Amino acid sequence: MTHSIRSITPPLNHQAVQAATPYAHYPYPQERALFARPNRRLPAKKNYAWMQAARKAAQSASSWLQESRSAMMKVRKHLSAMNETWLERVATLEPGHIEGTAEPGAELQSYKLDIITPPALQINTGYELSGSSNAVIQTGTHSFYITQGGQTSYLSVSISASDTNYHSLIKVRDAINQASLAVQATAIKNNGNDTVWLVVKSTETGHHRSFAAADLSGHAINAAGIGRMVQAAADCAYRINDGPIKSSASREIALDHDRVKFRIDSATPQTATVRVSFNARQAARHMQAVLAEINRLAELHRTLSLSLKPALMRTLEETMNKPELKQLGVIRNVSGVWELDEARWTQTARDRPAQAKLALSGPGGWGASLLRILETFDQQPPLDIIDADAQSIHAFTIYQPTARPGFQLPPSGWLLNHTF
């Protein structure tokens, strides 16, 4: 036994949009008559209503197909880009959220870091002198030297009788900064109490950047007081995962065969954790772009809901409402808009990177499922998109035969099918 389903057709002109061919065993003569050509013209008012309903349904189907195809292409692009982020790496030192660098493909793992001695610059600080008073460095030419790492620079400065302490220290500062050494001098002035002094620092950390300054003739170094060391240069001593003590002359510490690097300073905690993870922030941007496309498609369906089949939206919702997706931070707010909870996503990506990757980009993951749904939308014929039961076009539909079984009730003669 066959049964019938509805197909869109103009009133009194029973030619379905998708042709329904009569067949010899059509259940009843009255229904067979539905396929007969009309023997009278349709009133203009009803014909206009048919045209309006048909046009609206066709435009809705066209808009849905265009937008779903556009969404499919954009989603495919972002999902492909997101796959590349699984190779990108981010190194973070916590607490402090100090970011380092990590090469693509570095091991996804955490390291315990113990800072035994932080790296340090050498700092020499001079005397505080009255800035506007006559220079304590006597008039004349003063020669001195600075030695660092086996290299020595010989310098000189000329002080005039009219120079104040501020002017004389500026001259000493400029002479030191012209030396070809990793040393920098700075004149600091306190306008509140009219004092000025010099600070001389190594520009890099480590014992090999220690320096010494002394007078050769005259007393520029002694008078300015910059021979006084207030902080010694030091290498960084550290230990990884309770292993042997290592040292680094610079602020940079390297891990995983130099594929992971980060800089530390005096503010770095003595005990910290270095986390190497994939680029969750970049992956979040791609996820948000995908969600924007899905929200746009859902909003279009709500706008055209009087013409489109509800099953279209239900299919999309089944893919978007998976429990594993919620665990990754994809939620639907009270307004019906899907959004990404970045805090939850970041935590999952950090603590369970393999699970996050599988749930998003695995063979049965969200990305693959979403693309299959969008590809299905793109391949559907218009009549599978238009809701023939919608009130606006229900009056302009007829039943067309299908080969699916139905049940005939002998007492009444009614024909029922499975698609109620």
C-alpha positions as CSV (number, residue, x, y, z in Angstrom):
1,M,0.0,0.0,0.0
2,T,1.3,3.4,-0.8
3,H,0.6,6.7,0.9
4,S,0.8,10.4,0.0
5,I,2.7,13.5,1.2
6,R,2.0,17.1,0.5
7,S,3.6,18.9,-2.4
8,I,3.3,22.6,-3.3
9,T,1.1,23.5,-6.2
10,P,-0.9,26.5,-7.5
11,P,-4.6,26.4,-6.8
12,L,-6.7,24.8,-9.5
13,N,-3.5,23.9,-11.4
14,H,-2.4,20.7,-9.8
15,Q,1.1,20.6,-11.2
16,A,3.4,20.2,-8.2
17,V,6.6,22.3,-8.0
18,Q,8.3,18.9,-8.0
19,A,6.2,16.9,-10.4
20,A,3.9,14.3,-8.9
21,T,3.0,11.7,-11.5
22,P,-0.4,10.0,-11.2
23,Y,-0.3,6.2,-11.2
24,A,-2.9,3.6,-12.1
25,H,-3.6,2.5,-8.5
26,Y,-4.2,5.8,-7.0
27,P,-6.4,5.1,-4.0
28,Y,-9.6,7.0,-4.8
29,P,-11.1,8.6,-7.9
30,Q,-11.7,11.8,-6.0
31,E,-8.0,12.1,-5.3
32,R,-7.2,11.1,-8.9
33,A,-9.2,14.1,-9.9
34,L,-6.6,16.3,-8.2
35,F,-4.3,15.8,-11.1
36,A,-6.8,17.0,-13.7
37,R,-6.2,20.4,-15.4
38,P,-8.5,23.1,-14.2
39,N,-11.5,23.9,-16.3
40,R,-12.0,27.4,-15.0
41,R,-9.7,30.3,-14.4
42,L,-8.5,31.1,-10.9
43,P,-9.9,34.3,-9.5
44,A,-7.4,37.1,-9.5
45,K,-7.4,37.6,-5.7
46,K,-6.6,33.9,-5.1
47,N,-4.0,33.8,-7.8
48,Y,-2.3,36.8,-6.2
49,A,-2.3,35.0,-2.8
50,W,-0.8,31.9,-4.4
51,M,2.0,34.0,-6.1
52,Q,2.8,35.8,-2.9
53,A,3.0,32.6,-0.8
54,A,5.0,30.8,-3.5
55,R,7.4,33.7,-3.9
56,K,8.0,34.0,-0.2
57,A,8.6,30.3,0.1
58,A,11.0,30.3,-2.8
59,Q,12.9,33.3,-1.5
60,S,13.2,31.8,1.9
61,A,14.6,28.6,0.5
62,S,17.0,30.5,-1.7
63,S,18.2,32.7,1.2
64,W,18.7,29.6,3.4
65,L,20.7,27.8,0.7
66,Q,22.9,30.8,0.1
67,E,23.6,31.5,3.7
68,S,24.2,27.9,4.6
69,R,26.6,27.6,1.7
70,S,28.4,30.7,2.8
71,A,28.5,29.5,6.4
72,M,29.9,26.1,5.3
73,M,32.8,27.7,3.4
74,K,33.7,30.1,6.3
75,V,33.4,27.4,8.9
76,R,35.6,25.1,6.8
77,K,38.2,27.8,6.6
78,H,38.2,28.5,10.3
79,L,38.3,24.8,11.3
80,S,41.2,24.3,8.9
81,A,43.1,27.2,10.5
82,M,42.2,25.9,14.0
83,N,43.9,22.6,13.1
84,E,47.1,24.5,12.6
85,T,46.9,26.0,16.0
86,W,47.4,22.5,17.5
87,L,51.0,22.8,16.5
88,E,51.5,26.3,17.9
89,R,52.9,26.5,21.4
90,V,52.7,29.0,24.2
91,A,55.0,29.0,27.3
92,T,53.7,30.6,30.5
93,L,55.4,30.9,33.8
94,E,53.0,31.0,36.8
95,P,52.4,32.7,39.1
96,G,52.9,36.0,37.4
97,H,51.7,34.9,34.0
98,I,55.1,35.6,32.4
99,E,55.0,34.6,28.8
100,G,57.9,33.0,27.0
101,T,58.4,31.6,23.6
102,A,57.9,28.1,22.3
103,E,58.7,26.6,18.9
104,P,55.9,24.7,17.1
105,G,55.8,21.0,18.1
106,A,57.4,21.6,21.6
107,E,56.3,19.0,24.2
108,L,52.9,19.8,25.9
109,Q,53.9,19.5,29.5
110,S,54.6,21.4,32.7
111,Y,57.9,22.0,34.5
112,K,58.7,22.8,38.1
113,L,61.2,25.7,38.2
114,D,63.2,26.6,41.4
115,I,65.1,29.8,41.2
116,I,68.0,29.5,43.6
117,T,69.8,32.8,42.7
118,P,68.1,35.2,40.3
119,P,70.3,36.9,37.6
120,A,71.5,40.4,38.5
121,L,73.1,43.4,37.0
122,Q,76.0,45.2,38.7
123,I,75.0,48.6,40.1
124,N,77.3,51.3,41.3
125,T,75.7,54.4,42.9
126,G,77.4,57.7,43.4
127,Y,77.2,60.3,46.1
128,E,74.2,62.7,46.4
129,L,75.5,66.1,45.7
130,S,73.9,69.6,45.6
131,G,73.1,70.1,42.0
132,S,73.5,73.9,41.9
133,S,76.7,74.1,44.0
134,N,80.1,74.4,42.6
135,A,81.5,71.1,41.3
136,V,83.3,68.9,43.9
137,I,85.3,67.6,41.0
138,Q,88.2,70.1,40.7
139,T,88.8,72.2,37.6
140,G,91.0,70.5,35.0
141,T,91.2,67.3,33.1
142,H,90.6,64.0,34.9
143,S,91.5,60.6,33.4
144,F,90.0,57.3,34.5
145,Y,89.3,53.8,33.2
146,I,86.5,51.1,33.3
147,T,87.4,47.5,32.9
148,Q,84.9,44.7,32.1
149,G,85.3,41.1,30.9
150,G,89.0,41.5,30.2
151,Q,88.5,44.8,28.2
152,T,89.5,48.2,29.4
153,S,88.3,51.6,28.2
154,Y,90.4,54.7,29.1
155,L,88.3,57.9,29.4
156,S,88.8,61.5,30.4
157,V,86.6,64.5,31.3
158,S,87.4,68.3,31.5
159,I,85.8,70.3,34.3
160,S,85.6,74.1,34.1
161,A,85.5,76.6,37.0
162,S,81.9,77.5,36.2
163,D,80.6,73.9,36.3
164,T,78.1,72.9,39.0
165,N,77.9,69.4,40.4
166,Y,75.0,68.8,37.9
167,H,77.2,69.9,34.9
168,S,80.2,68.0,36.1
169,L,78.3,64.7,36.6
170,I,76.7,65.1,33.2
171,K,80.2,65.2,31.6
172,V,81.3,62.1,33.5
173,R,78.0,60.3,32.4
174,D,78.6,61.2,28.8
175,A,82.2,60.0,28.9
176,I,81.2,56.6,30.4
177,N,78.4,56.1,27.9
178,Q,80.8,56.6,25.0
179,A,82.9,53.6,26.1
180,S,82.5,50.5,24.0
181,L,81.4,48.4,27.0
182,A,78.2,46.9,28.3
183,V,77.9,49.7,30.9
184,Q,75.5,52.6,31.1
185,A,75.6,55.7,33.3
186,T,72.6,57.7,34.3
187,A,72.4,61.1,36.1
188,I,69.5,61.3,38.5
189,K,68.2,64.7,39.7
190,N,65.9,65.3,42.5
191,N,64.3,68.7,41.9
192,G,62.6,68.7,45.3
193,N,65.9,69.0,47.3
194,D,68.2,70.0,44.5
195,T,70.3,66.9,44.6
196,V,72.0,64.9,41.8
197,W,73.9,61.7,41.6
198,L,75.2,59.1,39.2
199,V,74.2,55.5,38.8
200,V,76.3,53.1,36.7
201,K,74.9,49.7,35.7
202,S,76.0,46.8,33.5
203,T,73.6,46.4,30.6
204,E,73.5,42.6,30.9
205,T,73.3,40.2,33.8
206,G,75.9,37.6,34.7
207,H,79.4,37.5,36.4
208,H,81.0,38.1,33.0
209,R,79.5,41.6,33.0
210,S,81.1,42.7,36.3
211,F,83.0,46.0,35.9
212,A,85.4,48.2,37.9
213,A,86.0,52.0,37.6
214,A,89.1,53.8,39.0
215,D,90.9,57.1,38.6
216,L,94.2,57.4,36.6
217,S,94.8,61.1,37.1
218,G,92.6,63.4,39.0
219,H,89.7,62.3,41.1
220,A,86.5,62.2,39.0
221,I,85.6,58.7,40.0
222,N,86.3,59.2,43.7
223,A,84.6,62.6,43.9
224,A,81.5,61.3,42.2
225,G,81.5,58.2,44.3
226,I,80.7,55.8,41.4
227,G,83.4,53.3,42.4
228,R,81.0,52.1,45.1
229,M,79.2,48.8,44.2
230,V,75.8,48.4,45.8
231,Q,74.8,45.2,43.8
232,A,77.1,42.6,42.3
233,A,76.5,41.0,39.0
234,A,75.3,37.4,39.3
235,D,74.4,34.4,37.1
236,C,71.0,32.8,37.4
237,A,71.1,29.5,39.3
238,Y,68.1,27.3,38.9
239,R,66.8,23.8,39.0
240,I,64.2,22.0,36.8
241,N,61.9,19.3,38.2
242,D,64.2,18.9,41.3
243,G,67.1,18.0,39.0
244,P,70.7,19.3,39.2
245,I,71.5,23.0,39.6
246,K,72.1,24.8,36.4
247,S,73.3,28.3,35.7
248,S,72.7,30.9,33.0
249,A,74.5,34.2,32.7
250,S,71.5,35.8,31.0
251,R,67.9,36.3,32.1
252,E,66.8,33.6,29.6
253,I,66.2,30.0,30.6
254,A,65.8,27.3,27.9
255,L,64.0,24.0,28.1
256,D,63.1,21.1,25.8
257,H,66.3,21.3,23.8
258,D,66.0,25.1,23.5
259,R,62.6,24.9,22.0
260,V,61.0,26.7,25.0
261,K,62.5,29.9,26.3
262,F,61.5,32.6,28.8
263,R,63.1,35.5,30.7
264,I,63.1,35.9,34.4
265,D,64.0,38.8,36.7
266,S,64.1,39.7,40.3
267,A,60.3,39.6,40.4
268,T,60.1,36.0,39.3
269,P,59.0,33.8,42.3
270,Q,61.5,31.4,43.7
271,T,59.2,28.4,42.9
272,A,57.2,28.6,39.7
273,T,55.5,26.4,37.1
274,V,56.3,26.6,33.4
275,R,53.3,25.4,31.3
276,V,53.8,24.6,27.6
277,S,50.4,24.4,25.9
278,F,49.0,24.9,22.4
279,N,47.8,28.4,21.4
280,A,44.4,28.3,23.1
281,R,43.9,32.0,22.6
282,Q,44.2,31.7,18.8
283,A,42.0,28.6,18.8
284,A,39.4,30.6,20.7
285,R,39.3,33.2,18.0
286,H,38.6,30.6,15.4
287,M,35.9,29.0,17.6
288,Q,34.2,32.4,18.1
289,A,34.3,33.0,14.3
290,V,32.6,29.6,13.8
291,L,30.0,30.3,16.5
292,A,29.3,33.7,14.8
293,E,28.4,31.9,11.5
294,I,26.2,29.4,13.3
295,N,24.4,32.2,15.2
296,R,23.9,34.0,11.9
297,L,22.4,30.9,10.4
298,A,20.1,30.3,13.4
299,E,18.9,33.9,13.3
300,L,18.1,33.5,9.6
301,H,16.0,30.4,10.4
302,R,14.1,32.3,13.1
303,T,13.4,35.1,10.7
304,L,12.1,32.7,8.0
305,S,10.6,30.2,10.4
306,L,7.1,30.6,8.7
307,S,8.5,29.1,5.5
308,L,11.4,26.8,6.5
309,K,11.1,23.3,8.0
310,P,11.7,23.2,11.8
311,A,13.8,20.1,11.3
312,L,16.6,22.2,9.9
313,M,17.1,24.0,13.2
314,R,16.7,20.9,15.2
315,T,19.5,19.2,13.3
316,L,21.8,22.2,14.0
317,E,20.9,22.3,17.6
318,E,21.6,18.6,18.1
319,T,25.2,19.2,16.9
320,M,25.6,22.4,19.0
321,N,24.2,21.0,22.3
322,K,26.5,18.1,22.7
323,P,27.6,17.7,26.4
324,E,31.3,17.5,25.4
325,L,31.0,20.8,23.7
326,K,29.7,22.5,26.9
327,Q,32.7,21.1,28.7
328,L,34.9,23.0,26.3
329,G,33.1,26.2,27.1
330,V,30.6,26.4,24.2
331,I,27.3,27.5,25.8
332,R,23.9,28.9,24.7
333,N,22.9,32.0,26.6
334,V,19.3,33.0,27.6
335,S,18.9,34.9,24.3
336,G,19.5,31.7,22.3
337,V,23.0,32.8,21.1
338,W,25.9,30.4,21.2
339,E,29.0,31.8,22.8
340,L,32.4,30.7,24.2
341,D,33.2,30.8,27.9
342,E,36.9,31.7,27.4
343,A,37.8,31.0,31.1
344,R,36.4,27.4,30.9
345,W,38.0,26.9,27.4
346,T,41.4,28.1,28.6
347,Q,41.3,25.8,31.6
348,T,40.3,22.8,29.6
349,A,42.9,23.6,26.9
350,R,45.6,23.9,29.6
351,D,44.7,20.9,31.8
352,R,43.4,18.5,29.1
353,P,44.9,19.5,25.7
354,A,44.5,16.0,24.1
355,Q,40.8,15.8,25.1
356,A,40.2,19.3,23.7
357,K,41.9,18.6,20.4
358,L,39.9,15.3,20.0
359,A,36.6,16.9,20.9
360,L,37.1,19.7,18.4
361,S,39.1,18.3,15.5
362,G,38.9,14.5,15.9
363,P,37.2,12.3,13.2
364,G,33.9,12.4,15.2
365,G,34.5,15.8,16.8
366,W,32.5,18.9,16.7
367,G,34.2,20.3,13.6
368,A,33.6,17.3,11.5
369,S,30.0,16.9,12.7
370,L,29.2,20.6,12.0
371,L,30.7,20.4,8.5
372,R,28.6,17.3,7.7
373,I,25.4,19.1,8.7
374,L,26.3,22.2,6.7
375,E,27.1,20.1,3.6
376,T,23.8,18.3,4.0
377,F,22.0,21.7,4.0
378,D,23.9,22.7,0.9
379,Q,22.8,19.5,-1.0
380,Q,19.1,19.6,0.0
381,P,16.6,20.3,-2.8
382,P,14.3,23.3,-2.2
383,L,11.3,21.2,-1.5
384,D,13.1,19.5,1.4
385,I,13.7,23.0,2.9
386,I,10.3,24.6,2.5
387,D,7.7,23.6,5.2
388,A,4.7,22.5,3.3
389,D,2.7,22.5,6.5
390,A,3.3,26.1,7.1
391,Q,0.1,28.1,7.4
392,S,1.0,30.5,4.6
393,I,1.3,27.8,2.0
394,H,-0.7,24.9,3.4
395,A,-3.7,25.8,1.4
396,F,-1.7,25.5,-1.8
397,T,-0.5,22.0,-1.4
398,I,-1.7,18.7,-2.7
399,Y,-0.9,15.1,-1.8
400,Q,1.6,13.3,-4.0
401,P,2.2,9.6,-4.0
402,T,5.3,7.9,-2.4
403,A,6.4,4.3,-2.3
404,R,6.4,4.2,1.6
405,P,3.8,1.9,3.2
406,G,0.6,3.2,4.7
407,F,-2.4,1.7,6.6
408,Q,-5.9,1.7,5.2
409,L,-8.7,1.5,7.7
410,P,-11.5,-0.5,6.1
411,P,-14.3,0.8,8.4
412,S,-14.0,4.4,7.2
413,G,-11.9,4.2,4.1
414,W,-9.4,6.8,5.4
415,L,-5.8,6.5,4.3
416,L,-3.1,7.2,6.9
417,N,0.6,7.5,6.6
418,H,3.6,7.6,9.0
419,T,4.3,11.3,8.6
420,F,1.6,12.9,10.7
